[in-house]
Amino acid sequence: MTDEVSMIETTASTSSLMQTNSDDMENELVSVEVADTHGFSEYRLNKHDTLDLIERIKRDRLGETWVFADGQMIQPEQLAEAAFATIGVIRITPGLLGGTCKEEST
């Protein structure tokens, strides 16, 4: 009986520790650079606020929005699953279009 109680206490302690670590990761701040009409704006945000900012920017911009984590292009859904403690800088830019202009025939 004593072993069973001890095991339950250990499991509860481990669960509490995992929750605390999860909360710490949610509050981890990351540098967020947003390309705008002034060049870029820089923020220090936690995961929740960063994801909210990305959604707001996507709604406000008419075109596509690109998100980069440490120089690697990612989808916002991937960012939601990422460990923020491992990310240095997140950059949010308007999507870029490329191509060549066709000359009109006269």
C-alpha positions as CSV (number, residue, x, y, z in Angstrom):
1,M,0.0,0.0,0.0
2,T,2.8,2.4,0.8
3,D,4.5,1.8,-2.6
4,E,1.2,2.5,-4.3
5,V,0.7,5.9,-2.5
6,S,4.3,6.8,-3.2
7,M,3.9,6.0,-6.9
8,I,0.8,8.2,-7.1
9,E,2.6,11.1,-5.4
10,T,5.5,10.7,-7.8
11,T,3.2,10.7,-10.8
12,A,1.3,13.7,-9.5
13,S,4.6,15.6,-8.9
14,T,5.8,14.7,-12.4
15,S,2.5,15.8,-13.9
16,S,2.7,19.1,-12.0
17,L,6.3,19.6,-13.2
18,M,5.3,19.0,-16.8
19,Q,2.5,21.5,-16.5
20,T,4.8,24.1,-15.1
21,N,7.3,23.5,-17.9
22,S,4.5,23.8,-20.5
23,D,3.4,27.1,-18.9
24,D,6.9,28.4,-19.0
25,M,7.2,27.5,-22.7
26,E,3.9,29.4,-23.4
27,N,5.4,32.5,-21.7
28,E,8.7,32.3,-23.4
29,L,9.3,35.5,-25.3
30,V,10.6,35.6,-28.9
31,S,11.7,38.5,-31.2
32,V,9.0,39.1,-33.8
33,E,9.9,41.3,-36.8
34,V,7.0,42.5,-39.0
35,A,7.8,44.0,-42.4
36,D,5.7,47.1,-42.8
37,T,5.7,50.5,-44.5
38,H,8.5,51.8,-42.2
39,G,10.8,48.8,-43.0
40,F,9.9,46.6,-40.0
41,S,8.6,46.8,-36.5
42,E,10.1,44.6,-33.8
43,Y,8.2,43.1,-30.8
44,R,9.0,40.7,-28.0
45,L,6.0,38.4,-27.7
46,N,4.9,35.0,-26.2
47,K,3.5,32.2,-28.4
48,H,-0.2,33.2,-27.9
49,D,0.4,36.9,-28.8
50,T,2.6,36.0,-31.8
51,L,-0.1,33.7,-33.2
52,D,-2.7,36.4,-32.6
53,L,-0.5,38.9,-34.4
54,I,0.0,36.6,-37.4
55,E,-3.8,36.1,-37.7
56,R,-4.4,39.9,-37.5
57,I,-1.8,40.6,-40.1
58,K,-3.3,37.9,-42.4
59,R,-6.7,39.5,-42.1
60,D,-5.4,43.1,-42.7
61,R,-3.2,42.3,-45.7
62,L,-4.8,41.7,-49.1
63,G,-2.1,39.3,-50.2
64,E,-0.4,36.3,-48.8
65,T,1.6,36.5,-45.6
66,W,4.9,34.6,-45.1
67,V,6.2,33.5,-41.7
68,F,9.9,32.6,-41.1
69,A,11.3,31.1,-37.9
70,D,15.1,31.5,-37.7
71,G,15.2,32.1,-41.5
72,Q,13.2,29.0,-42.4
73,M,9.8,29.6,-44.0
74,I,7.1,27.8,-42.0
75,Q,3.3,27.7,-41.9
76,P,1.6,29.4,-39.0
77,E,0.2,26.0,-37.9
78,Q,3.8,24.7,-37.6
79,L,4.6,27.7,-35.4
80,A,1.8,26.8,-33.1
81,E,3.4,23.5,-32.4
82,A,7.0,24.8,-32.1
83,A,9.0,25.1,-28.9
84,F,9.5,28.8,-28.6
85,A,12.6,28.4,-26.4
86,T,14.4,27.1,-29.5
87,I,13.4,30.0,-31.8
88,G,15.5,33.1,-32.0
89,V,13.6,35.4,-34.4
90,I,10.2,35.2,-36.2
91,R,9.8,37.3,-39.3
92,I,6.4,38.1,-40.8
93,T,6.5,39.5,-44.4
94,P,4.1,40.0,-47.2
95,G,4.2,37.2,-49.7
96,L,6.4,38.1,-52.7
97,L,5.4,37.5,-56.3
98,G,7.8,36.8,-59.0
99,G,7.7,36.4,-62.8
100,T,8.4,38.2,-66.0
101,C,6.3,40.8,-67.7
102,K,5.1,39.9,-71.1
103,E,5.3,42.6,-73.7
104,E,2.1,43.2,-75.5
105,S,2.2,42.6,-79.2
106,T,1.4,45.7,-81.4
